Amino acid sequence: MKTSNRRLALASLAGIVATLSLGLAAPFAHAQAWPTKQVIKIVSPYAPGGTTDVLARLLAQRLQEKLGQNVIVENRAGAGGNLGTDIVAKAAPDGHTLLLAASGPIVISPSLYQKLPYQPLKDFTYISPLAGAPFVVVVNANSGLNTLKDVIAKGKEGKLSFASAGSGTPQHIIGEMFNIQAGTKIQHIPYKGSGPAMNDLMGGQVPLAFENPIVAMPHVKSGRLKVLAVTGATRSANLPDVPTVAELGLTGFEARPWYGLLGPANMPADVTNKLNAAVEEFLASPAIKQRLDSLGSEPMYMPAAQFKTFVASELEKWTKVVKTSGATVD
């Protein structure tokens, strides 16, 4: 009788172990299954050649090496980055369609466009930021504006304008935030891209811009422009001798457009975590750090949950700027 009971107990224990093994194996098998398709696609919502596109291609190459999987970049430009962003929002959440996001379509567009087809906090899985790019305040070298105090003084008189890459771009909205915090009335002059804006800035048709350093600094080095400040919370590692706007009197001023890796909402947590770890490894590479430096950007990594919290705070911040300034999309 005792032997029979012992056999029953052992059989029961074996069943429990088998059940537990199956329960543990299922998520493990799921984690190992991704990627299951032949191609992983990273959507860049801008035309080839810009910072977003370069980052997408660098990351695609590194993921392809790490996963042993084809990873391609698909440029889907249009509507200021909103078109490609929306394509990913509506893709299957299986980890095979990703977005190399710029901050504009995620945290600025929602308050500028009345009929934006996606909701930034509901329609995406936040994997990790990749890089941040504090902008520079630059002026025409012959403008007579030698300090940020000069800009503020003339801006309060309503006798100043600033160029941007277009209505609703970070260059525009950063300028509006400056107006709000400095109490200035600097007129916004939108252009169709940074190139035309820089041409008129150097030509003297407009005296001031808030621009990406990768665009502006070559002209500063040539002597045609002067850099007065950087817009980050701290000095840029690329421009350590240039003070921040906050240092020069506008306490708390911070504007740092960023780039990050996103997927459609409801991606499996194991896939998100695997991609987050790949991004962390990617950003730790000295070669990648050097390439980011050449783009005027700095590495920017966060765990996935922290990234989404950061985006929520950015969305709140820029929504207030847009509403307070009355900025619109022409």
Beta strands, then each sheet from edge to edge (+ up, - down):
strand 1: 39-44
strand 2: 70-75
strand 3: 97-102
strand 4: 124-132
strand 5: 136-140
strand 6: 161-164
strand 7: 187-190
strand 8: 208-211
strand 9: 225-230
strand 10: 258-264
strand 11: 298-299
sheet 1: 2+ 1+ 3+ 10- 4+ 11-
sheet 2: 7+ 6+ 8+ 5- 9+
end
